[in-house]
Amino acid sequence: MIVSTEDGKRYAKCGVCQKSVSLSSWARHVRTHRGERRHSCHACGLAFGDGGNLARHVRALHARLRPHACDACGAAFSRRAHLQEHARSHAAARAFVCAECGAASKSAAALRSHARSHAAPRHACAHCAARFKRRAELRAHVSVHSGERPHLCACGRAFRLRAQLTAHARTHAPPPPAPAHAHRS
């Protein structure tokens, strides 16, 4: 843990994800790497390691509160920080460069995500020889062995992966309206 000071606050660089985290948030941040998820959403069951993240999830997804809109494209976000991150996608500058391969990104988050592509898979399946770079990929994989299907549709069908449920849910949704075409006279 490397400690630095910015704006009167003390920050530490996480040895796992390389993110700079304020010391006041350090314990909470470390729990994310341990996979501790103490707070569950009553609407969808998604679990979070932090009550604040659960509250943001509920506001953004279930209450649809997204007060921060992009002036360039209209995309709306629940947090100003997410809007600021998104705004970089409209800029041409790619100031975040990977030290490993030189790939350039428009944001620190995109660079961190890219950096994981260079890491060796460190999340091992206890049931087979499979290994994964991301803990979420391992969690999804384990259901192959357990037979668990935690993603439920209102019609009663259950799925291993959220993406499978999302694709299935489209079979229940009415087709989108046909685009309006201007008629020339």
C-alpha angles and dihedrals in degrees: 000000000000115000123210134167126231128167090353092303126110118233133189127203112231112234091210104050101010091234118147107236130184112245089237088062097038099102091048091048093051090054089061090063092048090055094238110161110178100160122068129190112241091208101053108003096241109151129219135192091221133049092219091058090050091051091049090048092053093047094046102040109022102028091034091220105162107152098163110084128184113241091209102052109001096245109154129216137191093223131046089222090059091050090051090049090049092048089064088063088069093053122088094218118102101191099162110083127187111237090207102054108000095246110155126221134189094227142032090239092054090049091050090050091049092048089061088066088069095048122097114249105265103172107087127195112237091212103050142004095274117127129189137197093217127051090221090059090053092049090052091047096051090065087068087068099035097044088225115158104188099165107087129192122209088243090065101256117128130206138198095222132042089227089059091052091048092052091047092048089061088066088064097045120091113250114267115261116267113259115262112247123203112237118219119216 
